[in-house]
């Protein structure tokens, strides 16, 4: 039997691709849930809207963009290597 190894978020971030980021769809409602209520009230985002989040290899959300192309462009502009996650 192969032993099970548990990797931390930090371990994942250091796995040979420190500049690798992933882009995935996220609902605007999920984003709004993470924003303090007073700040969320100032945003004009439809909770039903689909947004695109850029995440580091450790899972940390780095950016949220209105469309997939902008998310990839922002990653490349910051010298990161974006990949898509479905």
Buried (B, 14 or more C-beta within 10 A) or exposed (E): EEEEEEEEEEEBBEEEEEEBBBBBEBEBEEBBEEEEEEEBEEEEBEEEEEBBBBBBBEEEEBBBBEEBEBBBEBBEEEEBEBEEEE
